[in-house]
Amino acid sequence: MESALEWHSALALLDWQVDLGADEAIGDAPVDRFAVAKEAAEKAQARKAQAQGQAEDHVVRRKEVDAVEVAREAASTAKSLDELQAAIADFDHCTLKRGARSLVFADGHASARVLILGEAPGRDEDREGRPFVGRAGQLLDRMLAAIDLDRSADTPEKAVYITNVLPWRPPQNRDPEPEEIAMMLPFVQKHIELVAPDFIVLMGNIACRAGLGKQGILRLRGTWAQAFGKPALPMTHPAYLLRQPHAKRDAWADLLSLRARLNG
Protein backbone atom coordinates (compact mmCIF):
# COMPACT_ATOMS: atom_id res chain seq x y z
CA MET A 1 0.00 0.00 0.00
CA GLU A 2 1.46 3.30 -1.08
CA SER A 3 1.79 6.21 1.38
CA ALA A 4 -0.72 8.98 1.02
CA LEU A 5 2.15 11.47 1.25
CA GLU A 6 4.43 11.46 -1.78
CA TRP A 7 8.12 11.37 -0.75
CA HIS A 8 9.01 14.64 -2.48
CA SER A 9 6.32 16.40 -0.51
CA ALA A 10 7.49 14.71 2.72
CA LEU A 11 11.06 15.83 2.10
CA ALA A 12 9.91 19.37 1.45
CA LEU A 13 7.95 19.40 4.72
CA LEU A 14 10.95 18.07 6.59
CA ASP A 15 13.21 20.74 5.12
CA TRP A 16 10.64 23.36 6.13
CA GLN A 17 10.63 22.12 9.76
CA VAL A 18 14.43 22.10 9.85
CA ASP A 19 14.44 25.68 8.64
CA LEU A 20 12.09 26.51 11.51
CA GLY A 21 14.60 25.09 14.02
CA ALA A 22 13.21 21.62 14.66
CA ASP A 23 16.18 19.24 15.01
CA GLU A 24 14.62 16.17 16.65
CA ALA A 25 11.32 14.35 16.96
CA ILE A 26 9.92 14.55 20.53
CA GLY A 27 6.81 12.51 20.15
CA ASP A 28 3.90 11.67 17.94
CA ALA A 29 1.49 13.97 19.81
CA PRO A 30 1.83 17.75 19.61
CA VAL A 31 3.01 19.61 22.75
CA ASP A 32 1.38 22.81 23.93
CA ARG A 33 4.41 24.85 25.01
CA PHE A 34 2.23 27.59 26.47
CA ALA A 35 0.55 25.06 28.77
CA VAL A 36 3.94 23.65 29.81
CA ALA A 37 5.25 27.10 30.71
CA LYS A 38 2.07 27.85 32.65
CA GLU A 39 2.35 24.58 34.58
CA ALA A 40 6.01 25.28 35.44
CA ALA A 41 5.10 28.76 36.67
CA GLU A 42 2.30 27.35 38.82
CA LYS A 43 4.64 24.76 40.35
CA ALA A 44 7.23 27.45 41.10
CA GLN A 45 4.56 29.61 42.73
CA ALA A 46 3.39 26.64 44.82
CA ARG A 47 6.95 25.93 45.99
CA LYS A 48 7.39 29.60 46.93
CA ALA A 49 4.11 29.64 48.86
CA GLN A 50 5.08 26.45 50.67
CA ALA A 51 8.47 27.86 51.65
CA GLN A 52 6.87 31.11 52.83
CA GLY A 53 4.33 29.17 54.86
CA GLN A 54 7.07 27.12 56.52
CA ALA A 55 8.97 30.31 57.37
CA GLU A 56 5.85 31.88 58.86
CA ASP A 57 5.18 28.73 60.89
CA HIS A 58 8.75 28.88 62.21
CA VAL A 59 8.30 32.50 63.26
CA VAL A 60 5.01 31.66 64.96
CA ARG A 61 6.63 28.79 66.85
CA ARG A 62 9.44 31.07 67.97
CA LYS A 63 6.94 33.67 69.15
CA GLU A 64 5.04 30.99 71.03
CA VAL A 65 8.16 30.30 73.13
CA ASP A 66 8.64 33.46 75.19
CA ALA A 67 11.99 32.92 76.92
CA VAL A 68 11.33 35.65 79.47
CA GLU A 69 7.98 34.12 80.41
CA VAL A 70 9.55 30.65 80.65
CA ALA A 71 12.25 32.06 82.93
CA ARG A 72 9.65 33.86 85.04
CA GLU A 73 7.65 30.68 85.54
CA ALA A 74 10.75 28.63 86.32
CA ALA A 75 12.02 31.17 88.84
CA SER A 76 8.65 31.46 90.57
CA THR A 77 8.69 27.77 91.48
CA ALA A 78 12.01 27.98 93.34
CA LYS A 79 11.57 28.02 97.10
CA SER A 80 15.27 27.83 97.99
CA LEU A 81 18.63 28.72 96.53
CA ASP A 82 19.25 25.09 95.63
CA GLU A 83 15.97 24.94 93.74
CA LEU A 84 16.79 28.20 91.99
CA GLN A 85 20.18 26.90 90.91
CA ALA A 86 18.52 23.76 89.56
CA ALA A 87 15.94 25.85 87.69
CA ILE A 88 18.69 27.91 86.05
CA ALA A 89 20.59 24.75 85.12
CA ASP A 90 17.47 23.41 83.41
CA PHE A 91 16.83 26.64 81.50
CA ASP A 92 17.77 25.97 77.86
CA HIS A 93 16.67 29.20 76.15
CA CYS A 94 19.90 31.15 76.71
CA THR A 95 22.45 30.20 74.06
CA LEU A 96 25.34 31.18 76.37
CA LYS A 97 24.75 27.93 78.21
CA ARG A 98 25.93 25.91 75.20
CA GLY A 99 29.37 27.49 75.08
CA ALA A 100 30.06 27.78 78.80
CA ARG A 101 31.93 25.25 80.88
CA SER A 102 30.26 26.00 84.20
CA LEU A 103 27.11 27.44 85.69
CA VAL A 104 28.42 30.24 87.93
CA PHE A 105 25.72 30.62 90.54
CA ALA A 106 27.01 32.44 93.63
CA ASP A 107 29.58 32.63 96.41
CA GLY A 108 29.61 33.87 99.98
CA HIS A 109 27.19 33.79 102.90
CA ALA A 110 23.52 33.41 101.94
CA SER A 111 22.45 35.46 104.97
CA ALA A 112 24.86 38.34 104.34
CA ARG A 113 23.57 41.88 104.66
CA VAL A 114 25.34 42.90 101.45
CA LEU A 115 24.71 41.34 98.05
CA ILE A 116 27.14 42.19 95.25
CA LEU A 117 25.66 41.86 91.78
CA GLY A 118 28.26 41.56 89.05
CA GLU A 119 27.94 41.28 85.31
CA ALA A 120 28.91 37.86 83.93
CA PRO A 121 31.57 35.21 84.50
CA GLY A 122 34.96 35.51 82.83
CA ARG A 123 37.42 32.81 81.91
CA ASP A 124 38.59 32.12 85.47
CA GLU A 125 35.06 32.11 86.83
CA ASP A 126 33.90 29.76 84.09
CA ARG A 127 36.74 27.41 84.96
CA GLU A 128 36.13 27.39 88.73
CA GLY A 129 32.36 27.82 88.78
CA ARG A 130 32.48 30.76 91.24
CA PRO A 131 32.04 34.51 90.64
CA PHE A 132 34.88 37.02 90.97
CA VAL A 133 37.87 34.70 91.29
CA GLY A 134 40.19 36.24 88.66
CA ARG A 135 42.28 39.38 89.01
CA ALA A 136 39.18 41.54 89.35
CA GLY A 137 37.86 39.21 92.03
CA GLN A 138 41.11 39.37 93.96
CA LEU A 139 40.96 43.16 93.89
CA LEU A 140 37.33 43.00 95.05
CA ASP A 141 38.34 40.86 98.03
CA ARG A 142 40.97 43.45 99.03
CA MET A 143 38.42 46.24 98.64
CA LEU A 144 35.95 44.45 100.87
CA ALA A 145 38.60 43.65 103.45
CA ALA A 146 39.34 47.38 103.72
CA ILE A 147 35.85 47.90 105.19
CA ASP A 148 35.89 44.68 107.22
CA LEU A 149 33.86 42.50 104.86
CA ASP A 150 34.80 39.04 103.64
CA ARG A 151 33.01 36.60 101.35
CA SER A 152 34.26 33.70 103.50
CA ALA A 153 33.07 35.18 106.81
CA ASP A 154 30.77 33.03 108.94
CA THR A 155 28.64 35.87 110.31
CA PRO A 156 26.15 37.85 108.21
CA GLU A 157 27.47 41.14 109.63
CA LYS A 158 30.90 40.62 108.08
CA ALA A 159 29.94 38.48 105.12
CA VAL A 160 28.96 39.30 101.55
CA TYR A 161 27.01 37.32 98.99
CA ILE A 162 28.17 37.53 95.38
CA THR A 163 26.32 36.65 92.19
CA ASN A 164 26.04 37.85 88.58
CA VAL A 165 23.35 38.99 86.19
CA LEU A 166 24.34 36.14 83.84
CA PRO A 167 25.39 32.73 85.16
CA TRP A 168 27.20 31.70 81.98
CA ARG A 169 30.27 33.22 80.38
CA PRO A 170 29.66 35.15 77.14
CA PRO A 171 32.07 34.14 74.35
CA GLN A 172 35.30 36.12 74.36
CA ASN A 173 34.04 37.94 77.48
CA ARG A 174 31.84 40.17 75.34
CA ASP A 175 29.15 42.33 76.95
CA PRO A 176 25.84 40.55 77.50
CA GLU A 177 23.13 41.24 74.93
CA PRO A 178 19.90 42.97 76.06
CA GLU A 179 17.92 39.83 75.22
CA GLU A 180 20.22 37.73 77.40
CA ILE A 181 19.82 40.14 80.32
CA ALA A 182 16.04 40.20 79.90
CA MET A 183 15.62 36.43 79.92
CA MET A 184 17.85 35.95 82.98
CA LEU A 185 16.40 38.87 84.94
CA PRO A 186 13.56 36.84 86.53
CA PHE A 187 16.19 34.52 88.01
CA VAL A 188 18.16 37.50 89.35
CA GLN A 189 15.04 38.95 90.93
CA LYS A 190 14.21 35.62 92.58
CA HIS A 191 17.82 35.23 93.70
CA ILE A 192 17.74 38.56 95.51
CA GLU A 193 14.32 37.77 96.97
CA LEU A 194 15.62 34.51 98.47
CA VAL A 195 18.80 36.05 99.87
CA ALA A 196 16.96 39.16 101.13
CA PRO A 197 20.00 41.39 101.69
CA ASP A 198 19.84 44.78 103.36
CA PHE A 199 21.93 46.43 100.64
CA ILE A 200 22.90 45.69 97.04
CA VAL A 201 26.08 46.77 95.28
CA LEU A 202 25.56 47.09 91.53
CA MET A 203 29.01 46.33 90.22
CA GLY A 204 29.37 47.79 86.74
CA ASN A 205 27.19 48.84 83.82
CA ILE A 206 25.43 45.53 83.21
CA ALA A 207 24.34 45.27 86.83
CA CYS A 208 23.02 48.83 86.66
CA ARG A 209 21.10 48.04 83.49
CA ALA A 210 19.53 45.01 85.17
CA GLY A 211 18.77 46.75 88.46
CA LEU A 212 18.10 50.34 87.44
CA GLY A 213 17.18 50.04 83.78
CA LYS A 214 19.99 52.41 82.81
CA GLN A 215 23.74 52.55 82.55
CA GLY A 216 26.62 54.99 82.58
CA ILE A 217 28.47 53.79 85.63
CA LEU A 218 30.81 56.79 85.89
CA ARG A 219 27.73 59.00 86.20
CA LEU A 220 25.73 56.63 88.41
CA ARG A 221 28.42 55.49 90.84
CA GLY A 222 28.37 56.74 94.37
CA THR A 223 24.68 57.67 94.38
CA TRP A 224 22.33 55.41 96.28
CA ALA A 225 19.22 54.25 94.45
CA GLN A 226 16.53 51.58 94.65
CA ALA A 227 17.01 48.29 92.79
CA PHE A 228 15.00 45.11 93.24
CA GLY A 229 13.23 46.79 96.14
CA LYS A 230 16.47 47.34 98.08
CA PRO A 231 18.85 50.27 98.66
CA ALA A 232 21.48 49.89 95.95
CA LEU A 233 24.87 51.49 95.39
CA PRO A 234 26.32 51.55 91.87
CA MET A 235 30.09 51.07 91.82
CA THR A 236 32.73 50.81 89.13
CA HIS A 237 33.69 47.24 88.35
CA PRO A 238 37.06 46.05 89.73
CA ALA A 239 38.09 45.18 86.17
CA TYR A 240 37.74 48.88 85.32
CA LEU A 241 39.85 49.81 88.34
CA LEU A 242 42.60 47.51 87.13
CA ARG A 243 42.66 49.41 83.84
CA GLN A 244 42.15 52.86 85.40
CA PRO A 245 43.93 52.92 88.80
CA HIS A 246 43.15 56.61 89.26
CA ALA A 247 39.47 55.63 89.72
CA LYS A 248 40.29 53.78 92.95
CA ARG A 249 39.84 57.00 94.92
CA ASP A 250 36.17 57.15 93.91
CA ALA A 251 35.78 53.45 94.63
CA TRP A 252 37.17 54.00 98.12
CA ALA A 253 34.61 56.75 98.71
CA ASP A 254 31.86 54.34 97.60
CA LEU A 255 33.13 51.67 99.99
CA LEU A 256 33.06 54.15 102.85
CA SER A 257 29.48 55.02 101.92
CA LEU A 258 28.56 51.34 102.07
CA ARG A 259 30.30 50.97 105.43
CA ALA A 260 28.40 53.95 106.77
CA ARG A 261 25.09 52.37 105.74
CA LEU A 262 26.05 49.14 107.46
CA ASN A 263 27.02 50.99 110.61
CA GLY A 264 23.88 53.10 110.51
BELJOUR-V984246 format. One record per run of one state. SS is the DSSP state (H for helix, E for strand, L for the rest). FROM is the first residue (numbers start at 1). LEN is the number of residues. Records with the same first field share a line. If there is no record, write none. Layout:
BEGIN
SS = FROM-LEN / FROM-LEN
END
This chain:
BEGIN
L = 1-6 / 21-12 / 65-2 / 77-4 / 91-5 / 100-6 / 109-5 / 119-4 / 129-6 / 146-4 / 151-8 / 165-6 / 174-4 / 196-3 / 204-1 / 213-4 / 221-3 / 228-2 / 236-2 / 244-1 / 264-1
H = 7-14 / 33-32 / 67-10 / 81-10 / 96-4 / 123-6 / 135-11 / 171-3 / 178-18 / 205-8 / 217-4 / 238-6 / 245-19
E = 106-3 / 114-5 / 150-1 / 159-6 / 199-5 / 224-4 / 230-6
END
